[in-house]
Amino acid sequence: MAKPIQDQAEGLRRMLVQDSVRIATVVSGISGGGKTAAVINLAAALTRSGKDVLVIDENAGANNIGGTLGLHAHRDLLDVVRRDKTLDEVVIPSPEGFRLLPAGRGMRVLGTLSPGDQAHLIDCFGRFAQPIDVILIDAAPVRTSRLLSPAVSGHEIVVVASSDPTSITAAYSMIKNINGSQGGQQFRVLINQVAAEAEAQMIYDNIARVASRYLAVSLDFLGFVPPDDKLRQSIRLGRSVIEGYPAAVSAIAFRRLAESVNRLPFRLSEDGEGRGLESFMQCLMQNSQNRLVSATAAKCQVNHV
């Protein structure tokens, strides 16, 4: 007996996404907005839920994820580009159970790679030996990030904002800049440092109302994290609140956020295929090349004028 059309469609969908990973880039319009702490704790919560998580850190400096967790990242994605190390050798296991890829230096050179280096890096991601279910990316500021463009498809963008008016304004401006002239980008909004869900929902509704009026974007409320001394204390100690204080209100909030991330639909590429590590890196490098070409063209135009 033939299967119903609905069952056939579901079976096809599962085949398409079985080798895919969920990819989410976490951004904030202001420094000190809790973005890095959110990535650390969301990664820890996802790991505790049984997911294999890779965190890509696009930031350099002492306040990035490696520095916050006290991990000595002597290598970077740039060492993979130069063929000094394999990707497996550069990735660091964290005490929280997820894996960390320091990528601050490597991301900055993506747009200048030769075709041979591009093929090498794509192949490295395609042959990465460790199982990965979720990639979380702690993005660099919008103007320097290689991950915040409508051209980088197949991943979620999570915007971290708080009740502070500066944070709300910065979040809106960032959404506008990332969305660009093409429009159509979807954003998930995480409201940080808000005591009650009703207040978080109100802040989100205000951002979404203005965005829907002036920008061609789709916004969804991902959840909220309440203010919590245990969260601040755990970060000072270089740990996640998930591991250090599992009963804390912020730990409960991050576990709920992890459940929300696990329920997000898999993004398919334009050709209808699942999005894996290899195709994500290929898309990322294409975007970096496009950024370089656009910047060069703009510079030439200014010099010509």
N, C-alpha and C positions, 0 to 999 in steps of 0.2 A: 504494500500500500504506500502510495506516494506521501511524502511529508507535506504538511501545510506550508503555504508560501511563507508565513511568518517564521516557522521553524527553520526553513531553508535560509532565510535572510539572517537569522540569529547565528546559525552555524557559519555562514560566510563571514559575518562580522568577527566572530571569535577567531577564525583562521587568520584574518587580516591583522588582528592586534595581539596574537599570541606571543610574538617576538618583540612587542613594543614596550617602551618604558614611558611612564608618566614623567613629564618634564615641567618643572615650575621655576620661573625666575622671580625672586623676591626683591622688591625695590622699595625705596623710600625717598620722598622728596627733600628730606632734611637729614643732616647727620645727627646722630644721637637719638634717632627715632625708634630704636629697638629692633631694627632690621636684622642685625647679625644674631642677636639673642633669639629672635623668632626662628631664624633658619636652624640654629643649633637645637632648639627645643622641639621644633617640628620634625627635624630629622631623627632626634632621639625617640619621639613618640611613634613615628612611622616604623622605626626599627623595632621598638617594643611590640608593635602590632604584627610583626612577622615579615616585614618588607626588607629587602636588601636595598640600602640607600647609598647613593653616591652624592656627596656635596661638592660642587665646583665653586671655588672661591675666586672671584674675579678681582679681589682687592689685594693690595700690597700694604705692608706696614704692620706695626705691632698690634693694632686693634682689629685685625682681620680674624677669621675663625681660628686659624692655627695659633695665632698669638693669644687669643682669648682662652683657648683650651690648653695652652702651655705645650703645644706640639711643636717640635723643632723641625720646621719644613726647610730642609737644606736644598731641596730640589723643587723644580717648577715645571709646568707644561713646556716652557722654553727648552728645557733639557731633553724633552722628547722630540721637539722639533729639530734640535741639533744632533739627534741620534746618540746623545751621551747616555741616556737612560731609556728603558722601556716604560710604557705607561703604567704597568703593574709596579715597577720599582719606584715611581714618583708618588703614587697614591698611598696615603697614610691611613692606617687604622686608628680610629678614635676610641677613647675609653667608653664612649656612649654606644659603640657598636656599629656606627656608620663609617663609611670611608670618605676621606677628604682628598680632593685634588687641588693643590695650590696652582693657580693659573694666571695670577696677576701679570707676570712678565710675558708669558706665552700669548695671552690674548691680544696684547698690544702689537704683536708682529704678524698676526694672521693675514692682514691685507697685503703684506709685502712678500709673502712666500712664493717661491718658484713653483711651477707645476709639479716638479718632483717632490718637493717638500709637502705640498698639499696632499698629494697621493699617499705619501708616507704617513702623514698624520691621520688621514681618513682611515687608512688600513690599520693603524694602531688602535683606533677606537673600535673598529670592526672586529679586531682580534682580542679585545680586552677579556681577560680570562675569568674575571669575577662576575657572578650573576648580579644583575641590577634590575630592580623593579621601579625605582623612583630616582630621578635626579632633581636635586634642589640646588639652585644657583643663587649665591649671594652676589648680586650684581654690583658693579662699580657705579659711580654717579652717572646719570643719564648721558651727559655729553661725552664721556669717555668709554662707556660700555659698548661692547661688541654684540650684546645680547638683546638690546632694546630697540628693535626696529620691526615694522610690519613685515619686512622681508624675511625675518627669522620666524618661520611658521612652525606649527607642530608643538608649541609649548604654551603653558599657561603663564600669565603675568600676574603676580600677587602684589598688590600695592598696600604697604603698611602706612596707616595714618592714625592720628590720635585726635583728642578733642581740642587740642591747641589750634587756634585759628591759623597760625603760621603753617602748621602741619597740613591742615585741610587745604589751604591755598596752594601749598607746594605740591600736594598730591594731585590736585586738579591740573596744575600747570604741567606736571610730569606726564599725566595721562594724555594731555593735549600734544606734548612734544613727541611722545612715543607713538601715538596714533598717526601723526604726520598727516600728509595731504591725502593719503590713500583711504583712510577711514576703515571702519569695519573690524577693528581689533577688539578682542574681548578681554576684560580685566576682572580679576577677583579682588575684593577689597577686604582687608583685615584691619579692624579697628583695635588699636593698642591702648593700654592704660585707661580703660573705661570700666567703671565699677559694675554697671548693669547692662544687660542685653538691650533693654529699651532705649537707653542713651546711645549705645553703639548703633542700633538700627536707625535712630534719628539722624546721626551724623552721616551714615551711609546714604540714607534717603536724600539728604541735602546735596551730597556730592553727585549722586545719580541723577537727581532732578536737573541740575545745572548741566551735567554732561550730556544728558539726553536732549536738552534744548539746543546746545551749541556745538556738540561734537557727535560725529557718527560712530559711537562706540556702544558696546554692550557691557554693562557692569553687573556683577553678582556679589552678594554679601557672603563672604566666606565664614566669618565668625568674629569673635572678639576675645581679648585677653585682659583680665582685670589687673589693676595695680597690685603688686605683691612683693613684700620685703624678701620673701623666700626666693623669688626669682632673681632679684638684684644680688642677694647674698650668694646664690649658686653661681652666677656669672662671675662675681669677684673671685670665687674659689676655682674658676676654670671648669665648671661642670654644668650640666643641664639640670633644671629643676625637676625634670622627669625622673632622673636618677637620684638626685640628692634629697628631694622632698616630694615624693610621689603623691602625697595627700594634699599638697598645697593647692590653692584655688587656681593658680596659673598652670600647674601641672594638669589639672583636670581640664582646663580650657584648651591646652595644647593637644591633649588626647582627643578631644572633640574635633579640633581642627584637623588632626590626622585622619579621623574618620571621614571628614568632609573631602579631604584630598583623595582618599581611597575611592570615594564615590564619583569623582570627576570622570567624565567620559574620556576615552583615549582620543587624542587628536590624530586624524589621518592626514597624510600628505596630499598634495593636489592630484596625484595619480591614484589615490585611494588606498595606498599601502600604509601599514603601520609605521610609526616613527620610532626608530631605534637609534643607538649611539652613533652608528656610522652615518646614517642619513642626516642626523642632527648636526654633526660636525661638518658635513659637506655643505649643508645649508648655511651654517655659521660662517664658513670661510668665503662662500659666495657673497654673503652680505658684507663681509669685511672688504672684499675686493671692490664691491660696488661703492662702499663708503669712500675708499681711497680714490676711485675714479671721479666720484662727485666732488670731493674736496679739491682734487687737482684741477678739474674743469672750472670750479668756482675761482680758484686762485689765478688761473690763466685769464679768465674773464676780467677779473679786477685789474690785473697787470695790463691787459689790452686797453681797458678804459683809461 
